[in-house]
Amino acid sequence: MKRFLITGGGIAAAALLGSCSTMSKDECLAGAWGEKGYADGAAGYPMSRLDDHAKACEKYQVGPNPAAYGSAREDGLRTYCTFQRGWAEGRAGNTYYGVCRPEEEAEFLPAYNDGRRLHEVEAAVASAESALSSAEARVEDREDKLDAKQRELRSDGLTDDEKQRIRDRIDEVRGEIRSARRNAREARDALDRAEWDLRQVRGELSGRYPVF
């Protein structure tokens, strides 16, 4: 189970690890490998993070100290690979890189996966709420357009052709309103399902973890 967790957004996160400079010039020149190692361990980064630091320091002609980095990283990992941190990392939707030892992972991973489940159902609710808001806004927009066209049809001095064009547009807008209302109903149903899922997960996890 532990090796499949870098998926979806996690893949993107992994790709971004080396996408920018990970150490400043001052850090490179100071040789802050132990400090960086501890911080990276406490953040749950894999050992390959050292490669990114090495690349960042190349331009200053500074090479890494793998021994100092690795030893300090192990110390940092001890603060990361805990039940409480697993829950917090999952709740935040952060990626787990499989860095904990088996005995630590037995505590960390179940909490992480539970936190990640809650994070995902909460994200689904937020997405459904956004979709419903957009659908309702579209209904309102089309209803405003219909009102405007109906007022336009009552204007003086219109030719028969102009009136027919307005009537045709009114028919189109009414169709758009029906479609928008259908989309809004579907969005409401999706939100109801997402909220039901959220209640189920919260109920299942209630009492096992800190407040949601």
PyMOL commands that place a pseudoatom at each C-alpha (Angstrom):
pseudoatom trace, name=CA, resn=MET, resi=1, chain=A, elem=C, hetatm=0, pos=[0.000, 0.000, 0.000]
pseudoatom trace, name=CA, resn=LYS, resi=2, chain=A, elem=C, hetatm=0, pos=[2.733, 2.476, 0.978]
pseudoatom trace, name=CA, resn=ARG, resi=3, chain=A, elem=C, hetatm=0, pos=[4.238, 2.866, -2.495]
pseudoatom trace, name=CA, resn=PHE, resi=4, chain=A, elem=C, hetatm=0, pos=[1.088, 3.830, -4.404]
pseudoatom trace, name=CA, resn=LEU, resi=5, chain=A, elem=C, hetatm=0, pos=[0.435, 7.065, -2.614]
pseudoatom trace, name=CA, resn=ILE, resi=6, chain=A, elem=C, hetatm=0, pos=[2.236, 9.384, -5.040]
pseudoatom trace, name=CA, resn=THR, resi=7, chain=A, elem=C, hetatm=0, pos=[-0.704, 9.708, -7.421]
pseudoatom trace, name=CA, resn=GLY, resi=8, chain=A, elem=C, hetatm=0, pos=[-2.591, 12.482, -9.169]
pseudoatom trace, name=CA, resn=GLY, resi=9, chain=A, elem=C, hetatm=0, pos=[-1.580, 15.737, -7.549]
pseudoatom trace, name=CA, resn=GLY, resi=10, chain=A, elem=C, hetatm=0, pos=[1.162, 13.829, -5.735]
pseudoatom trace, name=CA, resn=ILE, resi=11, chain=A, elem=C, hetatm=0, pos=[2.948, 13.170, -9.011]
pseudoatom trace, name=CA, resn=ALA, resi=12, chain=A, elem=C, hetatm=0, pos=[2.866, 16.864, -9.769]
pseudoatom trace, name=CA, resn=ALA, resi=13, chain=A, elem=C, hetatm=0, pos=[4.145, 17.615, -6.279]
pseudoatom trace, name=CA, resn=ALA, resi=14, chain=A, elem=C, hetatm=0, pos=[6.997, 15.158, -6.733]
pseudoatom trace, name=CA, resn=ALA, resi=15, chain=A, elem=C, hetatm=0, pos=[7.913, 16.730, -10.047]
pseudoatom trace, name=CA, resn=LEU, resi=16, chain=A, elem=C, hetatm=0, pos=[7.986, 20.149, -8.414]
pseudoatom trace, name=CA, resn=LEU, resi=17, chain=A, elem=C, hetatm=0, pos=[10.515, 19.091, -5.786]
pseudoatom trace, name=CA, resn=GLY, resi=18, chain=A, elem=C, hetatm=0, pos=[13.376, 20.052, -8.066]
pseudoatom trace, name=CA, resn=SER, resi=19, chain=A, elem=C, hetatm=0, pos=[11.654, 22.768, -10.049]
pseudoatom trace, name=CA, resn=CYS, resi=20, chain=A, elem=C, hetatm=0, pos=[13.140, 25.689, -8.076]
pseudoatom trace, name=CA, resn=SER, resi=21, chain=A, elem=C, hetatm=0, pos=[16.232, 26.438, -6.025]
pseudoatom trace, name=CA, resn=THR, resi=22, chain=A, elem=C, hetatm=0, pos=[15.972, 24.598, -2.719]
pseudoatom trace, name=CA, resn=MET, resi=23, chain=A, elem=C, hetatm=0, pos=[18.928, 26.262, -0.969]
pseudoatom trace, name=CA, resn=SER, resi=24, chain=A, elem=C, hetatm=0, pos=[20.039, 29.869, -0.897]
pseudoatom trace, name=CA, resn=LYS, resi=25, chain=A, elem=C, hetatm=0, pos=[23.584, 31.024, -1.573]
pseudoatom trace, name=CA, resn=ASP, resi=26, chain=A, elem=C, hetatm=0, pos=[24.126, 31.674, 2.148]
pseudoatom trace, name=CA, resn=GLU, resi=27, chain=A, elem=C, hetatm=0, pos=[22.921, 28.182, 3.055]
pseudoatom trace, name=CA, resn=CYS, resi=28, chain=A, elem=C, hetatm=0, pos=[25.175, 26.593, 0.461]
pseudoatom trace, name=CA, resn=LEU, resi=29, chain=A, elem=C, hetatm=0, pos=[28.238, 28.561, 1.531]
pseudoatom trace, name=CA, resn=ALA, resi=30, chain=A, elem=C, hetatm=0, pos=[27.509, 27.868, 5.201]
pseudoatom trace, name=CA, resn=GLY, resi=31, chain=A, elem=C, hetatm=0, pos=[27.316, 24.147, 4.485]
pseudoatom trace, name=CA, resn=ALA, resi=32, chain=A, elem=C, hetatm=0, pos=[24.000, 23.844, 6.308]
pseudoatom trace, name=CA, resn=TRP, resi=33, chain=A, elem=C, hetatm=0, pos=[23.556, 20.180, 5.382]
pseudoatom trace, name=CA, resn=GLY, resi=34, chain=A, elem=C, hetatm=0, pos=[22.560, 18.998, 8.826]
pseudoatom trace, name=CA, resn=GLU, resi=35, chain=A, elem=C, hetatm=0, pos=[20.034, 21.790, 9.221]
pseudoatom trace, name=CA, resn=LYS, resi=36, chain=A, elem=C, hetatm=0, pos=[18.551, 21.042, 5.805]
pseudoatom trace, name=CA, resn=GLY, resi=37, chain=A, elem=C, hetatm=0, pos=[18.523, 17.319, 6.466]
pseudoatom trace, name=CA, resn=TYR, resi=38, chain=A, elem=C, hetatm=0, pos=[16.580, 17.691, 9.691]
pseudoatom trace, name=CA, resn=ALA, resi=39, chain=A, elem=C, hetatm=0, pos=[14.073, 20.086, 8.115]
pseudoatom trace, name=CA, resn=ASP, resi=40, chain=A, elem=C, hetatm=0, pos=[13.565, 17.777, 5.140]
pseudoatom trace, name=CA, resn=GLY, resi=41, chain=A, elem=C, hetatm=0, pos=[13.088, 14.760, 7.372]
pseudoatom trace, name=CA, resn=ALA, resi=42, chain=A, elem=C, hetatm=0, pos=[10.575, 16.643, 9.518]
pseudoatom trace, name=CA, resn=ALA, resi=43, chain=A, elem=C, hetatm=0, pos=[8.728, 17.579, 6.307]
pseudoatom trace, name=CA, resn=GLY, resi=44, chain=A, elem=C, hetatm=0, pos=[8.680, 13.982, 5.021]
pseudoatom trace, name=CA, resn=TYR, resi=45, chain=A, elem=C, hetatm=0, pos=[10.896, 14.511, 1.987]
pseudoatom trace, name=CA, resn=PRO, resi=46, chain=A, elem=C, hetatm=0, pos=[12.626, 11.501, 0.396]
pseudoatom trace, name=CA, resn=MET, resi=47, chain=A, elem=C, hetatm=0, pos=[16.439, 11.183, 0.418]
pseudoatom trace, name=CA, resn=SER, resi=48, chain=A, elem=C, hetatm=0, pos=[16.411, 12.243, -3.250]
pseudoatom trace, name=CA, resn=ARG, resi=49, chain=A, elem=C, hetatm=0, pos=[15.752, 15.767, -1.987]
pseudoatom trace, name=CA, resn=LEU, resi=50, chain=A, elem=C, hetatm=0, pos=[19.504, 15.976, -1.425]
pseudoatom trace, name=CA, resn=ASP, resi=51, chain=A, elem=C, hetatm=0, pos=[20.004, 15.847, -5.195]
pseudoatom trace, name=CA, resn=ASP, resi=52, chain=A, elem=C, hetatm=0, pos=[17.923, 19.013, -5.550]
pseudoatom trace, name=CA, resn=HIS, resi=53, chain=A, elem=C, hetatm=0, pos=[20.013, 20.755, -2.900]
pseudoatom trace, name=CA, resn=ALA, resi=54, chain=A, elem=C, hetatm=0, pos=[23.204, 19.645, -4.628]
pseudoatom trace, name=CA, resn=LYS, resi=55, chain=A, elem=C, hetatm=0, pos=[21.988, 21.152, -7.899]
pseudoatom trace, name=CA, resn=ALA, resi=56, chain=A, elem=C, hetatm=0, pos=[21.078, 24.399, -6.129]
pseudoatom trace, name=CA, resn=CYS, resi=57, chain=A, elem=C, hetatm=0, pos=[24.609, 24.647, -4.697]
pseudoatom trace, name=CA, resn=GLU, resi=58, chain=A, elem=C, hetatm=0, pos=[26.487, 23.708, -7.880]
pseudoatom trace, name=CA, resn=LYS, resi=59, chain=A, elem=C, hetatm=0, pos=[26.616, 27.290, -9.090]
pseudoatom trace, name=CA, resn=TYR, resi=60, chain=A, elem=C, hetatm=0, pos=[28.444, 28.257, -5.902]
pseudoatom trace, name=CA, resn=GLN, resi=61, chain=A, elem=C, hetatm=0, pos=[30.945, 25.412, -6.324]
pseudoatom trace, name=CA, resn=VAL, resi=62, chain=A, elem=C, hetatm=0, pos=[29.693, 23.771, -3.133]
pseudoatom trace, name=CA, resn=GLY, resi=63, chain=A, elem=C, hetatm=0, pos=[29.156, 20.021, -2.883]
pseudoatom trace, name=CA, resn=PRO, resi=64, chain=A, elem=C, hetatm=0, pos=[26.787, 18.261, -0.463]
pseudoatom trace, name=CA, resn=ASN, resi=65, chain=A, elem=C, hetatm=0, pos=[27.660, 16.387, 2.685]
pseudoatom trace, name=CA, resn=PRO, resi=66, chain=A, elem=C, hetatm=0, pos=[25.478, 13.262, 2.389]
pseudoatom trace, name=CA, resn=ALA, resi=67, chain=A, elem=C, hetatm=0, pos=[26.507, 11.848, 5.771]
pseudoatom trace, name=CA, resn=ALA, resi=68, chain=A, elem=C, hetatm=0, pos=[25.574, 14.986, 7.718]
pseudoatom trace, name=CA, resn=TYR, resi=69, chain=A, elem=C, hetatm=0, pos=[22.401, 15.436, 5.695]
pseudoatom trace, name=CA, resn=GLY, resi=70, chain=A, elem=C, hetatm=0, pos=[21.305, 11.803, 6.008]
pseudoatom trace, name=CA, resn=SER, resi=71, chain=A, elem=C, hetatm=0, pos=[21.936, 11.559, 9.738]
pseudoatom trace, name=CA, resn=ALA, resi=72, chain=A, elem=C, hetatm=0, pos=[20.029, 14.755, 10.477]
pseudoatom trace, name=CA, resn=ARG, resi=73, chain=A, elem=C, hetatm=0, pos=[17.226, 13.728, 8.115]
pseudoatom trace, name=CA, resn=GLU, resi=74, chain=A, elem=C, hetatm=0, pos=[16.749, 10.523, 10.134]
pseudoatom trace, name=CA, resn=ASP, resi=75, chain=A, elem=C, hetatm=0, pos=[16.338, 12.649, 13.258]
pseudoatom trace, name=CA, resn=GLY, resi=76, chain=A, elem=C, hetatm=0, pos=[13.772, 14.775, 11.462]
pseudoatom trace, name=CA, resn=LEU, resi=77, chain=A, elem=C, hetatm=0, pos=[11.874, 11.731, 10.257]
pseudoatom trace, name=CA, resn=ARG, resi=78, chain=A, elem=C, hetatm=0, pos=[11.307, 10.678, 13.859]
pseudoatom trace, name=CA, resn=THR, resi=79, chain=A, elem=C, hetatm=0, pos=[9.156, 13.775, 14.315]
pseudoatom trace, name=CA, resn=TYR, resi=80, chain=A, elem=C, hetatm=0, pos=[7.341, 13.093, 11.048]
pseudoatom trace, name=CA, resn=CYS, resi=81, chain=A, elem=C, hetatm=0, pos=[6.614, 9.363, 11.214]
pseudoatom trace, name=CA, resn=THR, resi=82, chain=A, elem=C, hetatm=0, pos=[4.000, 9.468, 13.958]
pseudoatom trace, name=CA, resn=PHE, resi=83, chain=A, elem=C, hetatm=0, pos=[0.303, 8.718, 14.202]
pseudoatom trace, name=CA, resn=GLN, resi=84, chain=A, elem=C, hetatm=0, pos=[-0.537, 12.388, 14.847]
pseudoatom trace, name=CA, resn=ARG, resi=85, chain=A, elem=C, hetatm=0, pos=[1.557, 13.654, 11.949]
pseudoatom trace, name=CA, resn=GLY, resi=86, chain=A, elem=C, hetatm=0, pos=[0.105, 11.034, 9.614]
pseudoatom trace, name=CA, resn=TRP, resi=87, chain=A, elem=C, hetatm=0, pos=[-3.374, 12.330, 10.358]
pseudoatom trace, name=CA, resn=ALA, resi=88, chain=A, elem=C, hetatm=0, pos=[-2.308, 15.961, 9.920]
pseudoatom trace, name=CA, resn=GLU, resi=89, chain=A, elem=C, hetatm=0, pos=[-0.529, 15.270, 6.619]
pseudoatom trace, name=CA, resn=GLY, resi=90, chain=A, elem=C, hetatm=0, pos=[-3.511, 13.367, 5.231]
pseudoatom trace, name=CA, resn=ARG, resi=91, chain=A, elem=C, hetatm=0, pos=[-5.958, 16.062, 6.366]
pseudoatom trace, name=CA, resn=ALA, resi=92, chain=A, elem=C, hetatm=0, pos=[-3.873, 18.658, 4.558]
pseudoatom trace, name=CA, resn=GLY, resi=93, chain=A, elem=C, hetatm=0, pos=[-3.855, 16.565, 1.369]
pseudoatom trace, name=CA, resn=ASN, resi=94, chain=A, elem=C, hetatm=0, pos=[-0.065, 16.368, 1.412]
pseudoatom trace, name=CA, resn=THR, resi=95, chain=A, elem=C, hetatm=0, pos=[1.818, 13.644, -0.421]
pseudoatom trace, name=CA, resn=TYR, resi=96, chain=A, elem=C, hetatm=0, pos=[3.450, 10.786, 1.462]
pseudoatom trace, name=CA, resn=TYR, resi=97, chain=A, elem=C, hetatm=0, pos=[6.718, 9.624, -0.133]
pseudoatom trace, name=CA, resn=GLY, resi=98, chain=A, elem=C, hetatm=0, pos=[7.071, 6.289, 1.663]
pseudoatom trace, name=CA, resn=VAL, resi=99, chain=A, elem=C, hetatm=0, pos=[9.837, 7.575, 3.935]
pseudoatom trace, name=CA, resn=CYS, resi=100, chain=A, elem=C, hetatm=0, pos=[8.912, 5.919, 7.237]
pseudoatom trace, name=CA, resn=ARG, resi=101, chain=A, elem=C, hetatm=0, pos=[10.399, 2.676, 8.492]
pseudoatom trace, name=CA, resn=PRO, resi=102, chain=A, elem=C, hetatm=0, pos=[7.978, -0.281, 8.567]
pseudoatom trace, name=CA, resn=GLU, resi=103, chain=A, elem=C, hetatm=0, pos=[7.434, -0.128, 12.315]
pseudoatom trace, name=CA, resn=GLU, resi=104, chain=A, elem=C, hetatm=0, pos=[6.755, 3.635, 12.127]
pseudoatom trace, name=CA, resn=GLU, resi=105, chain=A, elem=C, hetatm=0, pos=[4.642, 3.310, 9.020]
pseudoatom trace, name=CA, resn=ALA, resi=106, chain=A, elem=C, hetatm=0, pos=[2.329, 0.917, 10.851]
pseudoatom trace, name=CA, resn=GLU, resi=107, chain=A, elem=C, hetatm=0, pos=[1.334, 3.925, 12.983]
pseudoatom trace, name=CA, resn=PHE, resi=108, chain=A, elem=C, hetatm=0, pos=[1.677, 6.684, 10.395]
pseudoatom trace, name=CA, resn=LEU, resi=109, chain=A, elem=C, hetatm=0, pos=[0.030, 5.200, 7.320]
pseudoatom trace, name=CA, resn=PRO, resi=110, chain=A, elem=C, hetatm=0, pos=[-3.443, 4.268, 8.629]
pseudoatom trace, name=CA, resn=ALA, resi=111, chain=A, elem=C, hetatm=0, pos=[-3.814, 7.749, 10.107]
pseudoatom trace, name=CA, resn=TYR, resi=112, chain=A, elem=C, hetatm=0, pos=[-2.530, 9.317, 6.907]
pseudoatom trace, name=CA, resn=ASN, resi=113, chain=A, elem=C, hetatm=0, pos=[-4.983, 7.371, 4.758]
pseudoatom trace, name=CA, resn=ASP, resi=114, chain=A, elem=C, hetatm=0, pos=[-7.897, 8.262, 7.030]
pseudoatom trace, name=CA, resn=GLY, resi=115, chain=A, elem=C, hetatm=0, pos=[-6.910, 11.922, 6.944]
pseudoatom trace, name=CA, resn=ARG, resi=116, chain=A, elem=C, hetatm=0, pos=[-6.574, 11.776, 3.180]
pseudoatom trace, name=CA, resn=ARG, resi=117, chain=A, elem=C, hetatm=0, pos=[-10.053, 10.244, 2.864]
pseudoatom trace, name=CA, resn=LEU, resi=118, chain=A, elem=C, hetatm=0, pos=[-11.532, 13.090, 4.883]
pseudoatom trace, name=CA, resn=HIS, resi=119, chain=A, elem=C, hetatm=0, pos=[-9.580, 15.634, 2.862]
pseudoatom trace, name=CA, resn=GLU, resi=120, chain=A, elem=C, hetatm=0, pos=[-10.907, 14.189, -0.391]
pseudoatom trace, name=CA, resn=VAL, resi=121, chain=A, elem=C, hetatm=0, pos=[-14.565, 14.125, 0.635]
pseudoatom trace, name=CA, resn=GLU, resi=122, chain=A, elem=C, hetatm=0, pos=[-14.285, 17.668, 1.960]
pseudoatom trace, name=CA, resn=ALA, resi=123, chain=A, elem=C, hetatm=0, pos=[-12.727, 18.715, -1.350]
pseudoatom trace, name=CA, resn=ALA, resi=124, chain=A, elem=C, hetatm=0, pos=[-15.593, 16.995, -3.183]
pseudoatom trace, name=CA, resn=VAL, resi=125, chain=A, elem=C, hetatm=0, pos=[-18.110, 19.002, -1.160]
pseudoatom trace, name=CA, resn=ALA, resi=126, chain=A, elem=C, hetatm=0, pos=[-16.280, 22.242, -1.929]
pseudoatom trace, name=CA, resn=SER, resi=127, chain=A, elem=C, hetatm=0, pos=[-16.179, 21.379, -5.631]
pseudoatom trace, name=CA, resn=ALA, resi=128, chain=A, elem=C, hetatm=0, pos=[-19.889, 20.510, -5.649]
pseudoatom trace, name=CA, resn=GLU, resi=129, chain=A, elem=C, hetatm=0, pos=[-20.736, 23.762, -3.860]
pseudoatom trace, name=CA, resn=SER, resi=130, chain=A, elem=C, hetatm=0, pos=[-18.784, 25.697, -6.485]
pseudoatom trace, name=CA, resn=ALA, resi=131, chain=A, elem=C, hetatm=0, pos=[-20.544, 23.855, -9.321]
pseudoatom trace, name=CA, resn=LEU, resi=132, chain=A, elem=C, hetatm=0, pos=[-23.960, 24.572, -7.788]
pseudoatom trace, name=CA, resn=SER, resi=133, chain=A, elem=C, hetatm=0, pos=[-23.112, 28.240, -7.325]
pseudoatom trace, name=CA, resn=SER, resi=134, chain=A, elem=C, hetatm=0, pos=[-22.037, 28.491, -10.977]
pseudoatom trace, name=CA, resn=ALA, resi=135, chain=A, elem=C, hetatm=0, pos=[-25.198, 26.726, -12.167]
pseudoatom trace, name=CA, resn=GLU, resi=136, chain=A, elem=C, hetatm=0, pos=[-27.446, 28.991, -10.104]
pseudoatom trace, name=CA, resn=ALA, resi=137, chain=A, elem=C, hetatm=0, pos=[-25.607, 32.056, -11.396]
pseudoatom trace, name=CA, resn=ARG, resi=138, chain=A, elem=C, hetatm=0, pos=[-26.193, 30.845, -14.955]
pseudoatom trace, name=CA, resn=VAL, resi=139, chain=A, elem=C, hetatm=0, pos=[-29.922, 30.484, -14.268]
pseudoatom trace, name=CA, resn=GLU, resi=140, chain=A, elem=C, hetatm=0, pos=[-30.051, 34.006, -12.882]
pseudoatom trace, name=CA, resn=ASP, resi=141, chain=A, elem=C, hetatm=0, pos=[-28.097, 35.386, -15.820]
pseudoatom trace, name=CA, resn=ARG, resi=142, chain=A, elem=C, hetatm=0, pos=[-30.417, 33.767, -18.373]
pseudoatom trace, name=CA, resn=GLU, resi=143, chain=A, elem=C, hetatm=0, pos=[-33.506, 34.928, -16.489]
pseudoatom trace, name=CA, resn=ASP, resi=144, chain=A, elem=C, hetatm=0, pos=[-32.140, 38.497, -16.602]
pseudoatom trace, name=CA, resn=LYS, resi=145, chain=A, elem=C, hetatm=0, pos=[-31.588, 38.098, -20.346]
pseudoatom trace, name=CA, resn=LEU, resi=146, chain=A, elem=C, hetatm=0, pos=[-35.170, 36.888, -20.769]
pseudoatom trace, name=CA, resn=ASP, resi=147, chain=A, elem=C, hetatm=0, pos=[-36.521, 39.890, -18.868]
pseudoatom trace, name=CA, resn=ALA, resi=148, chain=A, elem=C, hetatm=0, pos=[-34.427, 42.210, -21.027]
pseudoatom trace, name=CA, resn=LYS, resi=149, chain=A, elem=C, hetatm=0, pos=[-35.661, 40.623, -24.268]
pseudoatom trace, name=CA, resn=GLN, resi=150, chain=A, elem=C, hetatm=0, pos=[-39.278, 40.750, -23.139]
pseudoatom trace, name=CA, resn=ARG, resi=151, chain=A, elem=C, hetatm=0, pos=[-38.887, 44.448, -22.358]
pseudoatom trace, name=CA, resn=GLU, resi=152, chain=A, elem=C, hetatm=0, pos=[-37.265, 44.937, -25.750]
pseudoatom trace, name=CA, resn=LEU, resi=153, chain=A, elem=C, hetatm=0, pos=[-40.236, 43.252, -27.422]
pseudoatom trace, name=CA, resn=ARG, resi=154, chain=A, elem=C, hetatm=0, pos=[-42.540, 45.840, -25.856]
pseudoatom trace, name=CA, resn=SER, resi=155, chain=A, elem=C, hetatm=0, pos=[-40.552, 48.707, -27.343]
pseudoatom trace, name=CA, resn=ASP, resi=156, chain=A, elem=C, hetatm=0, pos=[-42.257, 51.092, -29.730]
pseudoatom trace, name=CA, resn=GLY, resi=157, chain=A, elem=C, hetatm=0, pos=[-41.408, 51.299, -33.402]
pseudoatom trace, name=CA, resn=LEU, resi=158, chain=A, elem=C, hetatm=0, pos=[-40.298, 47.713, -33.981]
pseudoatom trace, name=CA, resn=THR, resi=159, chain=A, elem=C, hetatm=0, pos=[-40.826, 46.187, -37.397]
pseudoatom trace, name=CA, resn=ASP, resi=160, chain=A, elem=C, hetatm=0, pos=[-42.419, 42.772, -37.756]
pseudoatom trace, name=CA, resn=ASP, resi=161, chain=A, elem=C, hetatm=0, pos=[-39.027, 41.282, -38.662]
pseudoatom trace, name=CA, resn=GLU, resi=162, chain=A, elem=C, hetatm=0, pos=[-37.423, 42.800, -35.588]
pseudoatom trace, name=CA, resn=LYS, resi=163, chain=A, elem=C, hetatm=0, pos=[-40.215, 41.487, -33.377]
pseudoatom trace, name=CA, resn=GLN, resi=164, chain=A, elem=C, hetatm=0, pos=[-39.785, 38.012, -34.835]
pseudoatom trace, name=CA, resn=ARG, resi=165, chain=A, elem=C, hetatm=0, pos=[-36.043, 38.058, -34.227]
pseudoatom trace, name=CA, resn=ILE, resi=166, chain=A, elem=C, hetatm=0, pos=[-36.652, 39.043, -30.609]
pseudoatom trace, name=CA, resn=ARG, resi=167, chain=A, elem=C, hetatm=0, pos=[-39.295, 36.310, -30.202]
pseudoatom trace, name=CA, resn=ASP, resi=168, chain=A, elem=C, hetatm=0, pos=[-36.855, 33.774, -31.642]
pseudoatom trace, name=CA, resn=ARG, resi=169, chain=A, elem=C, hetatm=0, pos=[-34.191, 34.899, -29.203]
pseudoatom trace, name=CA, resn=ILE, resi=170, chain=A, elem=C, hetatm=0, pos=[-36.698, 34.707, -26.346]
pseudoatom trace, name=CA, resn=ASP, resi=171, chain=A, elem=C, hetatm=0, pos=[-37.388, 31.085, -27.281]
pseudoatom trace, name=CA, resn=GLU, resi=172, chain=A, elem=C, hetatm=0, pos=[-33.644, 30.376, -27.295]
pseudoatom trace, name=CA, resn=VAL, resi=173, chain=A, elem=C, hetatm=0, pos=[-33.163, 31.990, -23.903]
pseudoatom trace, name=CA, resn=ARG, resi=174, chain=A, elem=C, hetatm=0, pos=[-36.064, 30.017, -22.454]
pseudoatom trace, name=CA, resn=GLY, resi=175, chain=A, elem=C, hetatm=0, pos=[-34.360, 26.856, -23.675]
pseudoatom trace, name=CA, resn=GLU, resi=176, chain=A, elem=C, hetatm=0, pos=[-31.121, 27.999, -22.059]
pseudoatom trace, name=CA, resn=ILE, resi=177, chain=A, elem=C, hetatm=0, pos=[-33.003, 28.595, -18.807]
pseudoatom trace, name=CA, resn=ARG, resi=178, chain=A, elem=C, hetatm=0, pos=[-34.426, 25.088, -18.880]
pseudoatom trace, name=CA, resn=SER, resi=179, chain=A, elem=C, hetatm=0, pos=[-30.952, 23.688, -19.493]
pseudoatom trace, name=CA, resn=ALA, resi=180, chain=A, elem=C, hetatm=0, pos=[-29.429, 25.834, -16.740]
pseudoatom trace, name=CA, resn=ARG, resi=181, chain=A, elem=C, hetatm=0, pos=[-32.108, 24.783, -14.272]
pseudoatom trace, name=CA, resn=ARG, resi=182, chain=A, elem=C, hetatm=0, pos=[-31.502, 21.135, -15.150]
pseudoatom trace, name=CA, resn=ASN, resi=183, chain=A, elem=C, hetatm=0, pos=[-27.784, 21.647, -14.542]
pseudoatom trace, name=CA, resn=ALA, resi=184, chain=A, elem=C, hetatm=0, pos=[-28.555, 23.304, -11.223]
pseudoatom trace, name=CA, resn=ARG, resi=185, chain=A, elem=C, hetatm=0, pos=[-30.704, 20.347, -10.146]
pseudoatom trace, name=CA, resn=GLU, resi=186, chain=A, elem=C, hetatm=0, pos=[-27.907, 17.950, -11.094]
pseudoatom trace, name=CA, resn=ALA, resi=187, chain=A, elem=C, hetatm=0, pos=[-25.401, 20.093, -9.204]
pseudoatom trace, name=CA, resn=ARG, resi=188, chain=A, elem=C, hetatm=0, pos=[-27.673, 20.081, -6.151]
pseudoatom trace, name=CA, resn=ASP, resi=189, chain=A, elem=C, hetatm=0, pos=[-27.946, 16.288, -6.331]
pseudoatom trace, name=CA, resn=ALA, resi=190, chain=A, elem=C, hetatm=0, pos=[-24.157, 16.020, -6.603]
pseudoatom trace, name=CA, resn=LEU, resi=191, chain=A, elem=C, hetatm=0, pos=[-23.754, 18.264, -3.565]
pseudoatom trace, name=CA, resn=ASP, resi=192, chain=A, elem=C, hetatm=0, pos=[-26.243, 16.194, -1.589]
pseudoatom trace, name=CA, resn=ARG, resi=193, chain=A, elem=C, hetatm=0, pos=[-24.270, 13.040, -2.417]
pseudoatom trace, name=CA, resn=ALA, resi=194, chain=A, elem=C, hetatm=0, pos=[-20.960, 14.680, -1.506]
pseudoatom trace, name=CA, resn=GLU, resi=195, chain=A, elem=C, hetatm=0, pos=[-22.351, 15.921, 1.794]
pseudoatom trace, name=CA, resn=TRP, resi=196, chain=A, elem=C, hetatm=0, pos=[-23.701, 12.436, 2.538]
pseudoatom trace, name=CA, resn=ASP, resi=197, chain=A, elem=C, hetatm=0, pos=[-20.254, 10.956, 1.868]
pseudoatom trace, name=CA, resn=LEU, resi=198, chain=A, elem=C, hetatm=0, pos=[-18.697, 13.558, 4.158]
pseudoatom trace, name=CA, resn=ARG, resi=199, chain=A, elem=C, hetatm=0, pos=[-21.110, 12.728, 6.976]
pseudoatom trace, name=CA, resn=GLN, resi=200, chain=A, elem=C, hetatm=0, pos=[-20.343, 9.030, 6.563]
pseudoatom trace, name=CA, resn=VAL, resi=201, chain=A, elem=C, hetatm=0, pos=[-16.588, 9.501, 6.717]
pseudoatom trace, name=CA, resn=ARG, resi=202, chain=A, elem=C, hetatm=0, pos=[-16.822, 11.900, 9.649]
pseudoatom trace, name=CA, resn=GLY, resi=203, chain=A, elem=C, hetatm=0, pos=[-19.061, 9.475, 11.490]
pseudoatom trace, name=CA, resn=GLU, resi=204, chain=A, elem=C, hetatm=0, pos=[-16.658, 6.627, 10.841]
pseudoatom trace, name=CA, resn=LEU, resi=205, chain=A, elem=C, hetatm=0, pos=[-13.631, 8.595, 12.032]
pseudoatom trace, name=CA, resn=SER, resi=206, chain=A, elem=C, hetatm=0, pos=[-15.318, 10.395, 14.919]
pseudoatom trace, name=CA, resn=GLY, resi=207, chain=A, elem=C, hetatm=0, pos=[-13.579, 9.809, 18.226]
pseudoatom trace, name=CA, resn=ARG, resi=208, chain=A, elem=C, hetatm=0, pos=[-10.514, 8.330, 16.559]
pseudoatom trace, name=CA, resn=TYR, resi=209, chain=A, elem=C, hetatm=0, pos=[-8.837, 11.614, 15.683]
pseudoatom trace, name=CA, resn=PRO, resi=210, chain=A, elem=C, hetatm=0, pos=[-8.681, 15.272, 16.786]
pseudoatom trace, name=CA, resn=VAL, resi=211, chain=A, elem=C, hetatm=0, pos=[-11.447, 17.689, 15.841]
pseudoatom trace, name=CA, resn=PHE, resi=212, chain=A, elem=C, hetatm=0, pos=[-12.204, 17.957, 12.160]
for i in range(1, 212): cmd.bond("trace and resi %d" % i, "trace and resi %d" % (i + 1))
show_as sticks, trace
zoom trace
